[in-house]
Amino acid sequence: MLTLAVSDLRKDYPRKPRALDGLSITLGPGVLGLLGPNGAGKSTLMRILATVAKPTSGSATWNGTDIVEHPNAIREVLGYLPQDFGVYPNLSAVEFLEYLAAVRGIPAATARKRIDDLLVLVNLVEARKRPLSGYSGGMRQRLGIAQALLNDPRLLIVDEPTVGLDPEERVRFRMLLTELSGERIVILSTHIVSDVEAVATDIAIVSAGRLLARGTPDSLMKSSGAGSVEDAYLHFVKAARGAAA
């Protein structure tokens, strides 16, 4: 069984508040919805798990292997869509995905079939040969989702993946995450609570670098006395701010 675990994770930046402050959480297969206000530490946590950043202290392990000391243990099975996803504007979608597949060591024949399937999945077939400079924000975001799935990852980390998507595309992406979740660990961070509520069976609420609450949508609503996941989220965040005041 896949296991991703972080323990007492801390991250400090010069002249800034502590981004992560002793956060601990263990994940197995399924979709974890990560909710928190701006500056809560969500993106920092995801960058550490994606081995883009290192923690100041604490540990992060993938199936028992320390990913700070041995980052390749997780990079080989990782799909990552950061909040700020950049492209090469002169390349087409196919060329861009072929380039990334080569960088990741995916055999050319495997990559071609995978790219064809992914362009269908994210509804970019008709624009596959168009230069990326002509893509809308939503199209680039869909391309970002495709690149995150190139290597058929066991761990998929997506940071604000539905930004720029229209309502129909958001529903399509929700369905995709649900389909992917059975044999993978998926971490979804977004400020759109309805997206989390629609796909996540497990929700973690963070603020000021700390884990405030974790549970199923129903359990969070029950423990907070709220009538919706969004109200439960606001309840925990307000309570934490009140305790810190």
C-alpha positions in Angstrom: 0.0 0.0 0.0 1.3 3.5 -0.9 2.1 5.7 2.1 3.2 9.3 2.2 4.0 10.7 5.6 5.3 14.0 7.0 6.2 14.4 10.6 6.8 17.7 12.5 7.5 19.5 9.3 8.9 23.0 9.6 9.9 25.5 7.0 11.4 29.0 7.6 12.1 31.7 5.1 14.3 34.8 5.9 12.3 37.8 7.2 9.0 36.0 6.8 6.6 34.2 9.1 7.2 30.4 9.5 5.6 28.8 6.5 5.2 25.3 8.1 5.0 25.0 11.9 5.3 21.3 13.0 2.8 19.9 10.5 2.3 16.1 10.6 0.1 14.0 8.3 0.0 10.5 6.8 -1.7 9.7 3.6 -2.8 6.6 1.7 -4.5 6.1 -1.7 -7.4 8.5 -2.4 -7.9 12.2 -2.8 -6.9 14.6 0.0 -8.4 18.0 -0.3 -6.1 20.6 1.2 -7.9 23.8 2.3 -6.5 26.9 3.9 -6.3 30.7 3.5 -3.6 32.4 1.5 -0.3 32.0 3.3 -1.4 28.9 5.2 1.5 26.9 4.0 -0.3 24.7 1.4 2.0 25.5 -1.5 5.1 25.2 0.7 4.0 21.7 1.8 3.4 20.7 -1.8 6.7 22.0 -3.0 8.5 20.0 -0.3 6.6 16.8 -1.2 7.4 17.4 -4.8 11.1 17.8 -3.8 11.3 21.3 -5.2 12.0 22.7 -1.7 13.6 21.3 1.4 12.2 21.6 4.9 14.0 23.4 7.7 13.4 20.4 10.0 11.1 17.4 10.3 10.8 14.5 7.9 8.9 13.4 4.8 8.8 9.8 3.6 7.5 7.9 0.6 6.8 4.2 1.5 9.3 4.6 4.3 12.1 6.3 2.3 13.2 9.8 3.3 12.5 11.9 0.2 14.7 14.8 1.4 17.7 12.5 1.5 16.6 10.4 -1.5 14.4 12.6 -3.7 14.5 10.2 -6.7 12.5 7.8 -4.7 9.4 10.0 -5.2 10.4 11.9 -8.4 10.1 8.7 -10.4 6.4 8.3 -9.4 5.4 11.9 -9.1 3.0 14.1 -11.2 3.1 17.7 -10.2 1.1 20.7 -11.3 2.4 23.8 -9.5 0.3 27.0 -9.1 2.6 28.9 -11.5 2.9 26.6 -14.5 5.2 27.8 -17.3 5.3 26.7 -20.9 7.6 27.3 -24.0 5.5 29.6 -26.1 6.9 28.6 -29.5 6.3 24.9 -29.0 3.0 23.1 -29.8 1.3 21.0 -27.1 2.6 17.8 -28.7 6.2 19.2 -28.9 6.0 20.4 -25.3 4.8 17.1 -24.0 7.3 15.1 -26.1 10.1 17.3 -24.6 8.9 16.7 -21.0 8.5 13.0 -21.7 12.1 12.8 -22.9 13.4 14.8 -19.9 11.6 12.3 -17.6 13.1 9.3 -19.4 9.8 8.0 -20.9 10.5 5.9 -24.0 9.4 7.6 -27.2 6.9 5.0 -28.3 5.3 5.0 -24.9 5.2 8.8 -24.8 3.5 9.1 -28.2 0.6 6.9 -27.1 0.4 8.5 -23.7 0.4 12.0 -25.2 -2.4 11.1 -27.6 -4.5 9.7 -24.8 -3.9 12.7 -22.5 -4.8 15.3 -25.2 -8.1 13.5 -25.6 -8.5 13.5 -21.8 -8.0 17.2 -21.4 -9.8 18.2 -24.6 -6.9 19.6 -26.5 -6.8 17.4 -29.6 -7.9 20.1 -32.0 -5.3 22.5 -30.7 -2.5 19.9 -30.4 -0.3 21.5 -33.1 -1.0 25.2 -32.3 1.8 27.2 -30.7 1.3 27.6 -26.9 1.6 31.3 -27.3 -1.9 31.3 -28.7 -3.4 29.2 -25.8 -5.8 30.8 -23.3 -5.2 30.5 -19.6 -7.7 27.6 -19.4 -6.0 25.8 -22.2 -2.6 26.2 -20.6 -4.0 24.8 -17.3 -5.4 21.8 -19.1 -2.0 21.3 -20.7 -0.5 21.5 -17.2 -2.8 18.7 -16.0 -1.7 16.6 -19.0 2.0 17.0 -18.2 1.4 16.1 -14.6 -0.1 12.8 -15.8 2.6 12.0 -18.4 4.3 9.3 -16.3 1.1 7.7 -15.0 2.1 8.9 -11.5 1.5 7.1 -8.2 1.5 10.4 -6.4 -0.3 13.3 -8.0 0.1 16.8 -6.5 -2.0 19.6 -8.0 -2.0 23.2 -6.7 -5.0 25.3 -7.8 -5.6 23.1 -10.9 -9.0 24.5 -11.8 -7.9 28.2 -12.0 -8.9 29.5 -15.5 -11.2 26.5 -16.3 -14.8 27.1 -17.2 -17.6 25.3 -15.3 -17.7 22.4 -17.8 -14.0 21.9 -17.7 -14.0 22.0 -13.9 -16.6 19.2 -13.8 -14.5 17.2 -16.3 -11.4 17.7 -14.1 -13.3 16.6 -11.0 -14.4 13.4 -12.8 -10.8 12.8 -13.8 -9.5 13.1 -10.3 -12.2 10.7 -9.0 -11.1 8.1 -11.7 -7.5 8.5 -10.8 -7.8 8.2 -7.0 -8.3 4.5 -6.6 -4.7 3.4 -7.0 -2.9 6.7 -6.3 -2.4 9.3 -3.7 -3.8 12.6 -5.0 -3.3 15.9 -3.2 -5.6 18.7 -4.4 -5.1 22.2 -3.1 -7.6 24.9 -4.1 -9.5 27.8 -2.7 -12.7 26.5 -4.4 -14.3 24.5 -1.6 -16.9 23.0 -3.9 -14.1 21.3 -6.0 -12.7 19.7 -2.8 -16.2 18.7 -1.6 -17.0 17.1 -4.9 -13.9 14.8 -5.1 -12.2 14.5 -1.8 -13.1 11.8 0.7 -10.4 13.2 3.0 -10.0 16.9 3.8 -7.2 18.6 5.7 -7.6 22.2 6.9 -4.4 24.2 7.5 -3.6 27.7 8.7 -0.4 29.4 9.7 1.5 26.2 8.8 -0.4 24.0 11.2 -3.0 21.3 10.7 -6.2 22.5 12.2 -8.6 19.6 11.4 -8.8 16.5 9.2 -11.6 14.2 8.3 -14.3 13.3 5.9 -16.6 16.1 4.7 -19.4 14.7 7.0 -17.1 14.3 10.0 -15.8 17.9 9.7 -19.3 19.3 9.4 -20.4 17.2 12.4 -17.5 18.3 14.6 -17.9 21.9 13.7 -21.7 22.0 13.9 -21.7 23.4 10.3 -24.2 22.7 7.6 -21.6 22.7 4.7 -18.0 21.9 4.2 -17.3 25.6 3.4 -18.9 26.6 6.7 -16.9 23.9 8.5 -13.7 25.2 6.9 -14.5 28.8 8.0 -15.3 27.6 11.5 -11.9 26.0 12.0 -9.9 28.9 10.5 -11.8 31.5 12.6 -11.3 29.4 15.8 -7.6 29.2 15.1 -7.3 32.9 14.5 -9.2 33.6 17.7 -6.9 31.3 19.7 -3.9 33.0 18.3 -5.1 36.5 19.1 
